[in-house]
Amino acid sequence: MSKKRVQIGQVFQSVGSVGGRGWRVTATVDLLGIPHARVVCTDDDGVFKTLSCSVLADPSHYRLIAAAPADGMAA
């Protein structure tokens, strides 16, 4: 797996979930020295979770469906 950088504003979808939930990265944090991303559901902002960046960037688990905004701001 390549070292892909997870950025605020990117939207990911779980592999195998056609038409499933999208997850927008709202923040990145280090938990016990491991980079994690806080993500919110694109359909319901009351649904959120924290995932390790390595899992989120792993194409066998999640796929990128929308890039971060060009201005670097979260949408």
N, CA, C and O atoms as CSV, one atom per row, in Angstrom:
chain,resi,resn,atom,element,x,y,z
A,1,MET,N,N,0.842,-1.186,0.000
A,1,MET,CA,C,0.000,0.000,0.000
A,1,MET,C,C,0.884,1.245,0.000
A,1,MET,O,O,1.864,1.325,0.740
A,2,SER,N,N,0.528,2.196,-0.826
A,2,SER,CA,C,1.304,3.439,-0.871
A,2,SER,C,C,0.919,4.334,0.299
A,2,SER,O,O,-0.147,4.186,0.897
A,3,LYS,N,N,1.812,5.262,0.607
A,3,LYS,CA,C,1.563,6.201,1.696
A,3,LYS,C,C,0.721,7.370,1.173
A,3,LYS,O,O,1.257,8.429,0.847
A,4,LYS,N,N,-0.596,7.171,1.096
A,4,LYS,CA,C,-1.487,8.226,0.647
A,4,LYS,C,C,-1.868,9.072,1.843
A,4,LYS,O,O,-2.107,8.558,2.936
A,5,ARG,N,N,-1.922,10.353,1.626
A,5,ARG,CA,C,-2.249,11.273,2.701
A,5,ARG,C,C,-3.757,11.519,2.717
A,5,ARG,O,O,-4.352,11.854,1.692
A,6,VAL,N,N,-4.360,11.352,3.874
A,6,VAL,CA,C,-5.781,11.623,4.053
A,6,VAL,C,C,-5.931,13.105,4.365
A,6,VAL,O,O,-5.261,13.627,5.256
A,7,GLN,N,N,-6.821,13.789,3.624
A,7,GLN,CA,C,-6.988,15.224,3.779
A,7,GLN,C,C,-8.422,15.588,4.135
A,7,GLN,O,O,-9.372,14.913,3.738
A,8,ILE,N,N,-8.553,16.670,4.892
A,8,ILE,CA,C,-9.868,17.186,5.250
A,8,ILE,C,C,-10.628,17.533,3.982
A,8,ILE,O,O,-10.094,18.173,3.077
A,9,GLY,N,N,-11.883,17.104,3.929
A,9,GLY,CA,C,-12.746,17.364,2.785
A,9,GLY,C,C,-12.878,16.186,1.836
A,9,GLY,O,O,-13.818,16.136,1.043
A,10,GLN,N,N,-11.944,15.228,1.904
A,10,GLN,CA,C,-12.063,14.046,1.052
A,10,GLN,C,C,-13.283,13.232,1.476
A,10,GLN,O,O,-13.674,13.239,2.643
A,11,VAL,N,N,-13.875,12.534,0.514
A,11,VAL,CA,C,-15.024,11.678,0.804
A,11,VAL,C,C,-14.670,10.259,0.375
A,11,VAL,O,O,-14.203,10.033,-0.741
A,12,PHE,N,N,-14.897,9.312,1.272
A,12,PHE,CA,C,-14.593,7.905,1.039
A,12,PHE,C,C,-15.870,7.081,1.139
A,12,PHE,O,O,-16.847,7.487,1.770
A,13,GLN,N,N,-15.837,5.906,0.498
A,13,GLN,CA,C,-16.940,4.958,0.588
A,13,GLN,C,C,-16.347,3.588,0.859
A,13,GLN,O,O,-15.304,3.229,0.313
A,14,SER,N,N,-17.015,2.838,1.696
A,14,SER,CA,C,-16.555,1.497,2.022
A,14,SER,C,C,-16.586,0.631,0.770
A,14,SER,O,O,-17.552,0.671,0.008
A,15,VAL,N,N,-15.537,-0.149,0.556
A,15,VAL,CA,C,-15.474,-1.053,-0.589
A,15,VAL,C,C,-16.576,-2.095,-0.443
A,15,VAL,O,O,-16.789,-2.642,0.638
A,16,GLY,N,N,-17.267,-2.359,-1.535
A,16,GLY,CA,C,-18.339,-3.349,-1.520
A,16,GLY,C,C,-19.706,-2.768,-1.212
A,16,GLY,O,O,-20.700,-3.494,-1.235
A,17,SER,N,N,-19.780,-1.477,-0.926
A,17,SER,CA,C,-21.076,-0.857,-0.626
A,17,SER,C,C,-21.475,0.064,-1.777
A,17,SER,O,O,-21.313,1.282,-1.695
A,18,VAL,N,N,-21.993,-0.523,-2.835
A,18,VAL,CA,C,-22.431,0.255,-3.993
A,18,VAL,C,C,-23.609,1.122,-3.573
A,18,VAL,O,O,-24.612,0.619,-3.066
A,19,GLY,N,N,-23.480,2.424,-3.786
A,19,GLY,CA,C,-24.537,3.340,-3.378
A,19,GLY,C,C,-24.653,3.490,-1.880
A,19,GLY,O,O,-25.647,4.016,-1.379
A,20,GLY,N,N,-23.631,3.027,-1.150
A,20,GLY,CA,C,-23.645,3.115,0.307
A,20,GLY,C,C,-23.273,4.500,0.803
A,20,GLY,O,O,-23.150,5.444,0.022
A,21,ARG,N,N,-23.100,4.605,2.090
A,21,ARG,CA,C,-22.771,5.886,2.717
A,21,ARG,C,C,-21.422,6.415,2.267
A,21,ARG,O,O,-20.469,5.666,2.053
A,22,GLY,N,N,-21.376,7.727,2.133
A,22,GLY,CA,C,-20.110,8.404,1.922
A,22,GLY,C,C,-19.665,8.966,3.269
A,22,GLY,O,O,-20.490,9.334,4.105
A,23,TRP,N,N,-18.362,9.026,3.466
A,23,TRP,CA,C,-17.800,9.525,4.723
A,23,TRP,C,C,-16.835,10.663,4.416
A,23,TRP,O,O,-15.805,10.450,3.776
A,24,ARG,N,N,-17.167,11.878,4.873
A,24,ARG,CA,C,-16.341,13.068,4.637
A,24,ARG,C,C,-15.389,13.281,5.816
A,24,ARG,O,O,-15.807,13.272,6.974
A,25,VAL,N,N,-14.103,13.474,5.506
A,25,VAL,CA,C,-13.094,13.717,6.538
A,25,VAL,C,C,-13.273,15.145,7.062
A,25,VAL,O,O,-13.231,16.106,6.295
A,26,THR,N,N,-13.474,15.270,8.378
A,26,THR,CA,C,-13.661,16.588,8.991
A,26,THR,C,C,-12.450,17.032,9.802
A,26,THR,O,O,-12.276,18.223,10.060
A,27,ALA,N,N,-11.611,16.076,10.204
A,27,ALA,CA,C,-10.427,16.401,11.001
A,27,ALA,C,C,-9.474,15.217,10.980
A,27,ALA,O,O,-9.879,14.078,10.748
A,28,THR,N,N,-8.214,15.504,11.222
A,28,THR,CA,C,-7.235,14.439,11.421
A,28,THR,C,C,-6.598,14.652,12.790
A,28,THR,O,O,-6.323,15.782,13.194
A,29,VAL,N,N,-6.369,13.548,13.494
A,29,VAL,CA,C,-5.813,13.603,14.846
A,29,VAL,C,C,-4.841,12.444,15.034
A,29,VAL,O,O,-4.929,11.433,14.337
A,30,ASP,N,N,-3.919,12.591,15.973
A,30,ASP,CA,C,-3.036,11.501,16.366
A,30,ASP,C,C,-3.579,10.894,17.656
A,30,ASP,O,O,-3.764,11.592,18.654
A,31,LEU,N,N,-3.829,9.602,17.623
A,31,LEU,CA,C,-4.262,8.881,18.818
A,31,LEU,C,C,-3.192,7.844,19.130
A,31,LEU,O,O,-2.986,6.899,18.368
A,32,LEU,N,N,-2.522,8.028,20.243
A,32,LEU,CA,C,-1.419,7.159,20.656
A,32,LEU,C,C,-0.345,7.080,19.576
A,32,LEU,O,O,0.261,6.030,19.365
A,33,GLY,N,N,-0.116,8.204,18.894
A,33,GLY,CA,C,0.919,8.284,17.877
A,33,GLY,C,C,0.518,7.739,16.515
A,33,GLY,O,O,1.346,7.680,15.606
A,34,ILE,N,N,-0.743,7.340,16.360
A,34,ILE,CA,C,-1.231,6.796,15.094
A,34,ILE,C,C,-2.194,7.798,14.468
A,34,ILE,O,O,-3.148,8.216,15.124
A,35,PRO,N,N,-1.969,8.196,13.212
A,35,PRO,CA,C,-2.862,9.161,12.565
A,35,PRO,C,C,-4.259,8.567,12.331
A,35,PRO,O,O,-4.399,7.454,11.825
A,36,HIS,N,N,-5.262,9.321,12.704
A,36,HIS,CA,C,-6.660,8.938,12.515
A,36,HIS,C,C,-7.414,10.073,11.835
A,36,HIS,O,O,-6.993,11.229,11.870
A,37,ALA,N,N,-8.530,9.722,11.221
A,37,ALA,CA,C,-9.407,10.710,10.590
A,37,ALA,C,C,-10.768,10.645,11.258
A,37,ALA,O,O,-11.307,9.564,11.495
A,38,ARG,N,N,-11.313,11.802,11.556
A,38,ARG,CA,C,-12.692,11.879,12.029
A,38,ARG,C,C,-13.546,12.106,10.796
A,38,ARG,O,O,-13.313,13.042,10.031
A,39,VAL,N,N,-14.537,11.246,10.606
A,39,VAL,CA,C,-15.374,11.315,9.418
A,39,VAL,C,C,-16.837,11.427,9.808
A,39,VAL,O,O,-17.262,10.927,10.850
A,40,VAL,N,N,-17.598,12.096,8.950
A,40,VAL,CA,C,-19.029,12.259,9.163
A,40,VAL,C,C,-19.745,11.734,7.921
A,40,VAL,O,O,-19.260,11.890,6.801
A,41,CYS,N,N,-20.902,11.113,8.133
A,41,CYS,CA,C,-21.694,10.583,7.038
A,41,CYS,C,C,-22.191,11.741,6.174
A,41,CYS,O,O,-22.667,12.748,6.696
A,42,THR,N,N,-22.079,11.597,4.857
A,42,THR,CA,C,-22.514,12.665,3.961
A,42,THR,C,C,-24.032,12.787,3.905
A,42,THR,O,O,-24.552,13.823,3.490
A,43,ASP,N,N,-24.749,11.745,4.317
A,43,ASP,CA,C,-26.212,11.768,4.307
A,43,ASP,C,C,-26.809,12.229,5.632
A,43,ASP,O,O,-27.945,12.701,5.670
A,44,ASP,N,N,-26.049,12.094,6.721
A,44,ASP,CA,C,-26.569,12.412,8.055
A,44,ASP,C,C,-25.400,12.846,8.934
A,44,ASP,O,O,-24.638,12.008,9.416
A,45,ASP,N,N,-25.256,14.163,9.145
A,45,ASP,CA,C,-24.090,14.651,9.893
A,45,ASP,C,C,-24.130,14.296,11.375
A,45,ASP,O,O,-23.213,14.645,12.118
A,46,GLY,N,N,-25.181,13.608,11.811
A,46,GLY,CA,C,-25.239,13.118,13.184
A,46,GLY,C,C,-24.560,11.764,13.334
A,46,GLY,O,O,-24.410,11.259,14.446
A,47,VAL,N,N,-24.151,11.181,12.218
A,47,VAL,CA,C,-23.480,9.884,12.223
A,47,VAL,C,C,-22.011,10.121,11.900
A,47,VAL,O,O,-21.671,10.624,10.828
A,48,PHE,N,N,-21.152,9.755,12.833
A,48,PHE,CA,C,-19.721,9.994,12.642
A,48,PHE,C,C,-18.926,8.881,13.280
A,48,PHE,O,O,-19.438,8.128,14.109
A,49,LYS,N,N,-17.653,8.781,12.881
A,49,LYS,CA,C,-16.752,7.778,13.465
A,49,LYS,C,C,-15.313,8.217,13.265
A,49,LYS,O,O,-15.036,9.161,12.524
A,50,THR,N,N,-14.412,7.535,13.923
A,50,THR,CA,C,-12.985,7.788,13.811
A,50,THR,C,C,-12.334,6.525,13.263
A,50,THR,O,O,-12.539,5.427,13.781
A,51,LEU,N,N,-11.542,6.702,12.199
A,51,LEU,CA,C,-10.854,5.587,11.551
A,51,LEU,C,C,-9.371,5.893,11.449
A,51,LEU,O,O,-8.982,7.055,11.327
A,52,SER,N,N,-8.546,4.866,11.499
A,52,SER,CA,C,-7.122,5.120,11.284
A,52,SER,C,C,-6.935,5.534,9.825
A,52,SER,O,O,-7.615,5.021,8.936
A,53,CYS,N,N,-6.022,6.452,9.588
A,53,CYS,CA,C,-5.762,6.923,8.229
A,53,CYS,C,C,-5.261,5.791,7.344
A,53,CYS,O,O,-5.540,5.776,6.145
A,54,SER,N,N,-4.525,4.843,7.918
A,54,SER,CA,C,-4.017,3.730,7.108
A,54,SER,C,C,-5.158,2.853,6.598
A,54,SER,O,O,-5.084,2.355,5.475
A,55,VAL,N,N,-6.194,2.653,7.380
A,55,VAL,CA,C,-7.358,1.880,6.933
A,55,VAL,C,C,-8.136,2.672,5.887
A,55,VAL,O,O,-8.554,2.115,4.873
A,56,LEU,N,N,-8.330,3.953,6.125
A,56,LEU,CA,C,-9.081,4.799,5.197
A,56,LEU,C,C,-8.380,4.897,3.842
A,56,LEU,O,O,-9.049,4.957,2.811
A,57,ALA,N,N,-7.061,4.914,3.826
A,57,ALA,CA,C,-6.290,5.030,2.587
A,57,ALA,C,C,-6.053,3.678,1.909
A,57,ALA,O,O,-5.520,3.627,0.800
A,58,ASP,N,N,-6.440,2.598,2.559
A,58,ASP,CA,C,-6.230,1.257,2.015
A,58,ASP,C,C,-7.347,0.932,1.013
A,58,ASP,O,O,-8.508,0.825,1.410
A,59,PRO,N,N,-7.018,0.773,-0.280
A,59,PRO,CA,C,-8.052,0.529,-1.293
A,59,PRO,C,C,-8.812,-0.786,-1.126
A,59,PRO,O,O,-9.828,-0.993,-1.788
A,60,SER,N,N,-8.344,-1.667,-0.264
A,60,SER,CA,C,-9.099,-2.890,-0.014
A,60,SER,C,C,-10.205,-2.660,1.023
A,60,SER,O,O,-11.061,-3.524,1.214
A,61,HIS,N,N,-10.190,-1.504,1.691
A,61,HIS,CA,C,-11.212,-1.167,2.683
A,61,HIS,C,C,-12.102,0.001,2.249
A,61,HIS,O,O,-13.325,-0.074,2.360
A,62,TYR,N,N,-11.495,1.066,1.763
A,62,TYR,CA,C,-12.242,2.271,1.366
A,62,TYR,C,C,-11.727,2.782,0.034
A,62,TYR,O,O,-10.560,2.591,-0.310
A,63,ARG,N,N,-12.613,3.437,-0.716
A,63,ARG,CA,C,-12.196,4.076,-1.966
A,63,ARG,C,C,-12.546,5.556,-1.899
A,63,ARG,O,O,-13.576,5.940,-1.346
A,64,LEU,N,N,-11.686,6.368,-2.463
A,64,LEU,CA,C,-11.883,7.808,-2.515
A,64,LEU,C,C,-12.924,8.103,-3.585
A,64,LEU,O,O,-12.750,7.704,-4.737
A,65,ILE,N,N,-14.019,8.804,-3.223
A,65,ILE,CA,C,-15.053,9.119,-4.208
A,65,ILE,C,C,-15.130,10.621,-4.486
A,65,ILE,O,O,-15.763,11.031,-5.459
A,66,ALA,N,N,-14.500,11.445,-3.655
A,66,ALA,CA,C,-14.445,12.890,-3.902
A,66,ALA,C,C,-13.172,13.436,-3.266
A,66,ALA,O,O,-12.876,13.168,-2.101
A,67,ALA,N,N,-12.432,14.202,-4.049
A,67,ALA,CA,C,-11.185,14.802,-3.566
A,67,ALA,C,C,-11.463,15.968,-2.636
A,67,ALA,O,O,-12.581,16.480,-2.583
A,68,ALA,N,N,-10.455,16.377,-1.916
A,68,ALA,CA,C,-10.555,17.554,-1.037
A,68,ALA,C,C,-10.757,18.792,-1.915
A,68,ALA,O,O,-10.252,18.836,-3.036
A,69,PRO,N,N,-11.485,19.790,-1.424
A,69,PRO,CA,C,-11.656,21.026,-2.195
A,69,PRO,C,C,-10.311,21.668,-2.528
A,69,PRO,O,O,-9.369,21.592,-1.740
A,70,ALA,N,N,-10.229,22.289,-3.680
A,70,ALA,CA,C,-8.969,22.889,-4.155
A,70,ALA,C,C,-8.453,23.977,-3.240
A,70,ALA,O,O,-7.243,24.188,-3.159
A,71,ASP,N,N,-9.350,24.680,-2.543
A,71,ASP,CA,C,-8.915,25.771,-1.665
A,71,ASP,C,C,-8.413,25.268,-0.319
A,71,ASP,O,O,-8.003,26.056,0.534
A,72,GLY,N,N,-8.447,23.929,-0.132
A,72,GLY,CA,C,-7.940,23.353,1.097
A,72,GLY,C,C,-8.889,23.436,2.271
A,72,GLY,O,O,-8.543,23.025,3.378
A,73,MET,N,N,-10.082,23.962,2.046
A,73,MET,CA,C,-11.063,24.080,3.115
A,73,MET,C,C,-12.020,22.902,3.060
A,73,MET,O,O,-12.352,22.418,1.977
A,74,ALA,N,N,-12.458,22.447,4.200
A,74,ALA,CA,C,-13.443,21.378,4.249
A,74,ALA,C,C,-14.778,21.884,3.762
A,74,ALA,O,O,-15.185,23.005,4.066
A,75,ALA,N,N,-15.450,21.051,3.007
A,75,ALA,CA,C,-16.765,21.457,2.474
A,75,ALA,C,C,-17.850,21.308,3.524
A,75,ALA,O,O,-19.015,21.602,3.255
